Amino acid sequence: MGILDGRRLLITGVLTPASIAFHVARVAQEEGARVVLTAHGRPSLVRRVARRLPEPPPVIGLDVTDTGQLGSLAERVGAHLDGLDGVLHSIGYAPPSALGGNFLSTPWEDVATAVHVSTYSLTSLTMAALPLMGPGGSVVGLDFDASRAWSGYDWMGVAKAGLESCARYLAKELGPRGIRVNLVAAGPLATTAARGVPGFDGHDWDRAAPLGWDVADAGPTARACAVLLSDWLSATTGEIVHVDGGAHAVGG
Ligand SMILES: NC(=O)c1ccc[n+]([C@@H]2O[C@H](COP(=O)([O-])OP(=O)(O)OC[C@H]3O[C@@H](n4cnc5c(N)ncnc54)[C@H](O)[C@@H]3O)[C@@H](O)[C@H]2O)c1
């Protein structure tokens, strides 16, 4: 028996085999979950990546800025699963002008894109999936510690601060329906999204973290997501679980 035996999960954010979401999907299947993936832009690319999973899952298209695609999401997921026990939000994007030291001159339109895709989508995705979810459901999002300002992270850092607040409000609104909303604040991992942040190589993290940190190992982050998607943390909501080797807890 795995900790996700029989649980039905919608997993967003698979782009490459390095994507955090790919590792969550892998761990989830190993732990007994049934999975549907979403793909932004090129479903054929994600289908190819998904073939590397223990069991290639169905892939459906989803751009979280497209209200039509959000509106039809429950129906399209419902064609593969008769309900949902969990949703993984593993989505982030900020235009280049919003990253890499342009903080003081980023135009609003680019800030708006970053917040739309990376922050507001936690709510819009959750609401789109809600018709399929009941008590015991779990929503998990991927965060990067927003309690500090990081070099080069700029408006993505602001978007993550918003994501942290958004998760707390969702937890407040959905708790009475028995649905939990939590975030995993991961240390830096070598993915496509991370490569888009100038200077974001994560090597200092290994020195700062009491447990050390491997930017090439998404396993600890994926397993933390799996635990939150399971019913093992059934009284935990509005929480941020740091999976960062302990870096957030220590000074220099
Ligand atoms: N890599 C890190 O160092 C790190 C650390 C902490 C948190 N995170 C967060 O983890 C999450 C996943 O990122 P990743 O590092 O696995 O990189 P990734 O590039 O593999 O994943 C980002 C995903 O966002 C999706 N996406 C972008 N715009 C979208 C849209 N409009 N609609 C739907 N999907 C869209 C992309 O298709 C991609 O699958 C992000 O929220 C990221 O901020 C990453």
The ligand as a Gaussian input file, in Angstrom:
#p B3LYP/6-31G(d) Opt

LIG

0 1
 N       13.223000      25.369000      -9.772000
 C       13.312000      26.003000      -8.605000
 O       14.403000      26.375000      -8.146000
 C       12.070000      26.280000      -7.816000
 C       12.163000      26.491000      -6.425000
 C       11.014000      26.756000      -5.699000
 C        9.793000      26.796000      -6.346000
 N        9.730000      26.586000      -7.708000
 C        8.419000      26.643000      -8.350000
 O        8.076000      25.364000      -8.843000
 C        7.096000      25.523000      -9.855000
 C        7.477000      24.652000     -11.047000
 O        8.652000      25.138000     -11.646000
 P        9.851000      24.202000     -12.088000
 O       11.051000      24.703000     -11.373000
 O        9.485000      22.778000     -12.016000
 O       10.088000      24.661000     -13.614000
 P        9.400000      24.192000     -14.981000
 O        9.837000      25.223000     -15.976000
 O        9.705000      22.779000     -15.266000
 O        7.837000      24.339000     -14.675000
 C        7.127000      25.551000     -14.795000
 C        5.793000      25.177000     -15.393000
 O        4.916000      26.307000     -15.472000
 C        4.123000      26.083000     -16.629000
 N        3.443000      27.294000     -17.058000
 C        4.001000      28.497000     -17.363000
 N        3.044000      29.336000     -17.781000
 C        1.863000      28.659000     -17.741000
 C        0.520000      28.974000     -18.049000
 N        0.167000      30.194000     -18.516000
 N       -0.439000      28.024000     -17.868000
 C       -0.127000      26.800000     -17.416000
 N        1.142000      26.429000     -17.098000
 C        2.111000      27.349000     -17.271000
 C        5.133000      25.585000     -17.656000
 O        4.504000      24.950000     -18.754000
 C        5.950000      24.613000     -16.815000
 O        5.382000      23.322000     -16.891000
 C        7.010000      27.023000     -10.151000
 O        5.935000      27.583000      -9.428000
 C        8.314000      27.527000      -9.579000
 O        8.273000      28.902000      -9.245000
 C       10.830000      26.309000      -8.445000

